Amino acid sequence: MARIYVLHENTAWVEPLRAAFAETGLPVTEWFLNETTLPFDQEAPQGVFYNRMSASSHTRGHRYAPELTLATLNWLERDGRRVVNGSRALQLEVSKLAQYSALQRNGLRTPRTAAAVGREQVLAVVDGFGPGPYILKPNRGGKGLGVQLFQTRQAIADYLEGPGSGEEAPIDGIWLVQEYIKATAPFITRAEFVGGRFHYAVRVDTSDGFELCPADVCNVENAFCPAEQSQQNKFTLAGDFTETAKGRALVLAYEAFLRDSEVEVAGIEFIEDPAGEIFTYDINTNTNYNAQAETEAGLRVTGMQALAAFLGSELTTRYPQRPQIVAAE
């Protein structure tokens, strides 16, 4: 029987999705992709496959989970299976440079960024940037690990020589030097998309602890994780986001970008500078939702409920013998 398959490596992040699936009665199987076998010599099973692999898997001891997931996606795509967030989406998840390239191709502005491998090469890039401050971050991100704000070139040089830099070195060896953009207001915004369509936007207060945006050090990934909720929530749903022409235009641009990139489920983070310019700096194809903010906003359909409904709709469209699941609007 055809089923929904969820590909992941972090059980905690799947718990809210399990709860949403439980409300629908959909047949679901999880594939925990860390160390396992892949029957590439056989035909892939029938079903809808949702990829939730995270760039930060190595921080949980799952070093080769993205590589295994890519092999699995190649297998599924070879056999023509319905894959949500397939191999192209995974490429964006594990590479900031791939994200910025795709965003720029679609006319979306990103912070000025240059890449380097090796200490001396990083410092050469910094010299080309001119006076700081600078953001130094890994190309393959992960919960803010290794992302730092530096005011001077010497501070970066000292950091790269220090004992802690090795622990936070990029897993793929590629450092990114990025311009620091000061927000016009103390928040960043994350726009959530399910099925390639805008679901809602949430504002993240950066006044206490997120001052290094735009960067993964904002740790939005952790803050959206259900295991990281706190009583002092910094997240507020932006119900007025699409009430302005600027917000509507940005949503349309992001939806076009997602279509072009073959990404269907994502959280896209951006910042606005004092001149009103929008800079997009991160794409999370393994998206989580801040349940506390959803509850406080009295949201009719949560992010996970919308996701479960979308996957259910895809299943019944391709395998109509199953009871019809109506996608959330």
C-alpha positions, 0 to 999 in steps of 0.5 A: 500500500502506498504511504507517506515516507518521512526522511530525517535524522532528528526524532525530536523535530519530527514529533510535532509532525507525527501529532499532525499526521495522527489527526489525519489517520494517514499511513506514514513511515519514517526513514531515519537516515544515518547508518542503514542500507539502501536497496539501490538494485531494487525498485523504490516503494510506492508512495510520497516521500518528504525529505527533512534532512538537515544541514546540522546533522553532523552536530548530532553525530550523523556526519554522513546523513546528508550524503546518504539522503542524497543517494536515497533521493537519487534512487527515488527520483530514478524510479519516478517517485513523488518526492517533496524537497528532492535532490535540488532542495537538499543541495540548498540545505547543505550549502549557503553558496548554493542558496545565494546563487539560486536567490541571485538568479531569481533577482533576490538580494543577498549579503555580500559574500565571498568564500575561502578555504584556509586561514590565509585565504580567509584573511585575503578575502577580508582584506578585499572587503575593506573595513569591518565589521564582518560575519564569518560563517561556514558554508554548510551551516548548523545551528549557528556553529562557527558563525561569528561577528568580528569588528576587525581583520585582526580579530578574525586572524586571532580567532582562526589561530585560537583553539576553538576555531578547529571545533567550529570549522566548516564541515566542508572546509569552506568559510564564508566572509560576509558583510554585516547588515544592521537591521532597521528594527531589532527583528528578522522575518521568516516566511513559511511556505508549504506546498510552494505557497505562503503560509505565514510570516513570523517576526523574530525579536533580535534585541536580546541574543540575536544581534548578529543577524544576518547569520546562522548565529541567530540560531533561528533553527534551534528557536523553531525547534519544539525542544527549544521553546521557552516562556520568553518567546521572541516569535510573533506571527506577522499577520499584517505581512501581506497587507503591504505592497512590499510584503505581497511582492516579496511573497510572490518573488519567494514563491517563484524562487521556490518553484525554480529551485524545486523546493516545496516546503521551506522557511526563508529568512530575511532582514531589512536595512535602514534604507529599506533594502531586503536581504535574504540570508538563509533558506531552511528546507528542513523547516520547523515551526514555533508552536508557541507563536502559533498558539498565541496567534490563535492560528487556525491551521498550524504549520505542521497541520498544513504540511500533513494536509499537503502531503496527504493531498499529494498521496491521495492525488497519486493513489486515489483509492485512498480516502480524499484528504483536503489540503489546508488553505 
